Amino acid sequence: MKKLVSLLLALVMALSLVACGNDAKPSADGNRVTLTVFAAASLTESLNAIGEKYMADNQNVTLVFNYDSSGTLYKQIKEGAVCDLFISAAPKQMNQLDGTLKDDAEKNPDGLDMLLAGSRIDLLENKVALAVTDGNPKGIDSFDKLADLLKSVDVKLAIGNADVPVGQYTQKIFKFYNIDETAVADKLTYGANVKEVSTAVSEALMLKFKSCLVAAVVIGMPVIVQQIWSFVSPALYANEKKLFAGLFFVMLLLFITGVVFCYVYVFPLAVDLFWEASDGVATAMWSVKEYFNFVLSFVLPFGVMFELPVVIYMLARHGKVTYKTLSKNRKYVILVIAVVAAILTPPDVVSQCMLGAPMYLLYEIAAQVARFVKPKQRAEA
């Protein structure tokens, strides 16, 4: 095994000096060399292990790895990214850089010549493999069985995008079995590279964990609040206990209002915006995990920010802010609200405005509340 690894190391290092046509540059001391390796994401673990062994044996060499889909790496090299070695998961991306094929419009459509002559070597063979979740509940043991299930029952399949090798291989399999990709689109989850595809196999299980965690927090909230109250209440006076009990009810109501407002009004607008933005450019594909995370990233900030009136009320009650102060600094508050909305929401103007506008309205309501709040008098010594 050690001899095999050493041989592969020698091949990889020999290629690294020439593959992308960028000469490796020694550092100022003339001894140390940094090599930039672009490699398919499926090789991450293997190349990391090989790289560590090689750098341990050759301490004057530093390897810098850039892992991504072969299609993405090809585009980066084409656009001028520094690369000493390119290890592609498929010949297609290598062909597009190979000057010996520049007269072949099908294999090298842009006529690029970015490989050092004679440096190209086919190291490994790539094969598509099926991976199933624990227990294999659908009984998938072959591509034939998978094809039958895709055509007949509800089965989920994680595949690569069309611009990466694993996605291209899958399209060939679909063609072989006469499967229309668009017809089974609701059963597919797409990944930008093979690492994302392999991760998606466990998506259903992880989603169950997340869903159960959120449900547990919501259902167990009364117990959580009761425990917090049991810890805090002994330090409060009777009138303070009444105040905090009322504030808790208001805080809960405001949080629920913020979440419902977001999910019913803001979230659909944001989804429509993203969907329309992709029209003509790409097909928007949603996985269950991405949808779940997307919803949480929207509704939770709204629920939290709807607590603004309670925060200002507490500050006013303790004499930290007054109505006059809030009115005088309104322009700064608007700026802060805009920044907070930009940070807490996904990067689109609609969702930012939909959070910022209610926040400002709540601020004005809180300012009016502060006008009638009498600051708590400190007890004289």
N, C-alpha and C positions, 0 to 999 in steps of 0.2 A: 504493500500500500504506500509506504514511504517513497519507494522508487517511482511509483506512478505519479504521486503528488509532485515530486521533484521534476519529473519529465514535463508535466503540465506547466509547472512554474517556468521552466526553461523556455517552453514554447510561447507562453504568455508574455514573458519578458522580452523575448526576441521580437515578437509582434509589436509590443508596446513602443518600440523605438521607431516604428515605421508606418504603422497601420493608417494613421490619419494624416500623414504627410507633414506633421509638425515636429520639428526637431526638438528633442528634450534639451532644455537649457540648464546648464550647471549654475549653481549659485555663485556668489562673489568669491568664495574661497576656492573655487575651481574643483572641488571634490564632491560636494553634495549635489544630488540630482533629484528633481521632483517630476514625477510622471503622472499625467492626468489620464485616467482610464474611464471611458464611457462604456457602460455595460448594461445589458438587459436586466430588468428588475428580478427576473427569475434566478439570476446567478448571484444574488446578494450574499447569501450565507457562504456559498462555495468560494467566491472571490475574496470575501473578508478573511476567511481562514487561510487561503493561499497568500493573500497580501501580508498578513501578520507573520507568517512563516518566512516569507521572502525578505521582509524588512528586518527580521531578527537575524537572518543570515547575511544581509547586505545593509549595514547600518548607515551607509552613505546615500541610500535611496529612500525617498519618501513617495508613497503611492497615494494619490488622491482619487477616490472613486466617485463617480456620478452615476447613480442608478435611476433608470426610468424605462418607459416603454421604448422599444427600438425605433418606433416612428417619431417619438418626441426627440430622442437623441439625434436621429438623422437630421431633423429640422434645426437643432442647435448647431450641429457641425456645419450644415449648409449655410447658416447665418453667421459663421465665423467664430464659433466657440473654440477655445483652445482644447485640443484633444491629441494625445499621443497614441492611444490605443482605443479602437472601437470594436466591441464584441457584441454583435447583433444576434438576436434570437432567430432571425430568418434571413435568407439571402436577398430578399427584396430590397431592404434598406442598404445593404452593402453594394448591391448592383447599382443603386442610384448614385453612388459616390465613385464608382469604378470607371476610371478613364478608358480602360480597354473596351468598355461597352458604350462609349459616348455616341457611337454611330447607330446604336440600337435604341430607337425611340420608345420601345415598349419597356425595356429594362432600365434605361437611363434617360428618361424624358427630358431632363434639363441639360444633358450633355456635360455633367460635372466630372472633373478629374481631380479628386481630392485624396486618393490613396497613393502611397509610395509604390512605385512599380515593383512587382514581385513580392510584396509583403502580405498579400491576402492568402490566408490558409483556412480551410474548413476544419475546425477543431472537433466539434461535437455534432451529434444528430439530435434534432428536436422532435419530440413526439407529444401528441395530445393525450392526456390522461383524464379519466373520470375520477372525481372525488365526491364522496357522499357523506352526509351527516352521520353521527354515531347511531348505530343500530340499523342503518339503511332502511328506514320505514317504507320506502316506495319499492324496495326490492330491485334496485337498478344494478345490474351486473354486466351490462354490455351497452354499446351504442345502439344496437337494435332495440333493446328494451327501452332505452331513453327516448328514441324516436317514436315508439308506439305510445309512450306515456305523454309526450308533448302533443301528440295529435288527438289524444282521447280524454285524458284526465287532467286534474289540476296539479301540476308539478312545477317547482321553481328551479330555474337553471341560471347559474352565474357564468357569464362569458365575457370576453374582452371586447373593447371597442373595435370598430372596423379598421382603424389605422394601426393596430398592433398585431403582431403575429398570432397570438392565441385567438384573437377575434377573427382573423382571416382564415385560420385553420377551421374554426367552428363554422364559418360560412360555407366552407367547402363540404363539411359534414352535412350541413343543412341541405345543400344542393344535392348531395348523394342520396339523401333520404326524401327528397322532394318536400322539404319543409319550408313554408313561407315564413320568413323571419317576422314580417309585419303582422302576420296572423296570430303569432304566439308571443307578441311583444309584451303582453300583460304577464307572461310567465318568466320573463327574462330580467336579470339584473346585470348591468354593465360595469366593467372595471377598466381603469386606464392602463393597467398592466396586469401581468399574471399574478403578482402579489395581491392586488386588490381582489382579483377573481377568487383566489384560494381563500382569502379572508372572508369573502361573502358566503362561503359554504356554512360558516358558523353564525351567520347573521340572524337566523331565526331564533337560535338559542339565546344569543346575547340580547335580542329584542325582548324576549320573555323576561330575562333578568331585569332589564331596565323598566319594563312595564310593571313588573311586580314591585320594584323598588319605589316607583312613583306612587303606585296604588297603596303600598304599605304606609308611605309618608302621609298621604291624604287621609286614609282610613284611621291611622293611628294618631292623627293630629290632636284630637281631644285629649288623649292620654299624655302626649308630649306637652301640650299646653298646661294640663293639670300638674304635671311634674315641675314645670318651670314656675307655675304659680305657687306651688307648695314651697319652693325654695325662696321665692322673693317676698311673698306676703307677710311673713313674720317681721320683716323690717319696715312695714308700712303702717301708717296710722289708719284709723277706720275710714276717714274721709278720702284718703289716698287709695284705699282698696276699692271704694266705690268708683273713683275716677278711672282707675286702671281697668276695672271691669267694663266700664262703658267704652273706654278707648279700644279695648280688645275687640269688642263687638264691631265698632266702626272700622277698625283696621281689617278685620276679616271680611266685612261687607265691601270695602274699597278694593281689596285684593281680588275677590271674586268678580267684582264689576270690571276691573281692569282685564282680567283673563278672558271673561266672556266678550267684552268689547273687542278685544284683539282678535279672538278666534272667529267671531261672527262677522266683523266688518273689515278689519285690517288685513288679516291673513288671506282671505280670498282675493283682495286687491293685489297683494304682493305676489301671490301665485300667478295670477293673470298677467302681471307685469313681466315676470320671469319667462312665462310661457310664450308671450308675444315677442319678447326680445330674442328668443331663439328661432323664431320663424324664418325659414329660408337659410339658416346657418347650420343648425343642428336639431336633432329630435330630442326634446327633453325627456329623459328617462328617470323615473323615481323608483328607488328601492324603499322597502318598508322602513329600514333603519334610518335612511336619509330623511324620509318624511317625518318620522318620529322626532328626530333631533331638530329638524327644521321647525316643527311646531313648538317644541320646548324653547328654542332660541327666540321665538316670537312672543309667546304668551307670558313667560316668566318675567321679563323686563317690564312689561305693561303692568302686571300685578304688583310688582315692587314699586314702580314709579307712581302708581295711584295712591300710595301711602303718603304722598307729599303733604296734604293738608294736616295729617296727624303730626308729622314731624314739625311743621311750622307752628302748630298749636302748642306743642310741648316747648319749643324754643321761646315762644311768646309768653307762655305761662311762667317760665323761669327768667324772664326779663332779658333774654339774649337777643331778641328781635322785636321790633314794633311795627305798626302799620306804616308809620312815617318812613322808617328805614326800608321796608319792603318796597314802597312806592318810589323812593328816591333811587334805588338800585335796580329798577325794573329792567333797564337796558342790559345790565350785566347778567341778570338772571336769564334773559332771553338767549344770550350768548352761551351761558352754561347749559341751558336746556338743549340747545342745538348740538353742542358737543356731546352731551350725555346720550342724546337720541342717536347720534351717528355711531357712538361706541357700542350701544346696547342692541342695535338692530342690524339686520343684514344690510349689505352695501347697496341700497337703492333709495332713491329720494322719497318715494311714496311711503314706505314703512317708516322712514325717519320723520317725515312730516306728520304721519298718523300717530306717532308717539309724541312728538314735540308739541303738537296742537293741544291734545288733552292735558299734557303736563303744564302748559302755560295757563289753560283754563283752570286747572286745579290750583295753580299758584295764585291766581287772582281770587279764587274762592277762599283760599287759605289766608290771603292778605285781608279780606273782609272779616274773616273769623278773628284774626289777630287784633282788629280794631276794637273788638268788644271784650277781649280777654284781659283780665286784670292780672298783672304779674304777681306771683306768689311773694308775700312779704316774708323777709328773713326774720327769724326770731332774734331779738336783741339779747346780747350777752348780759 
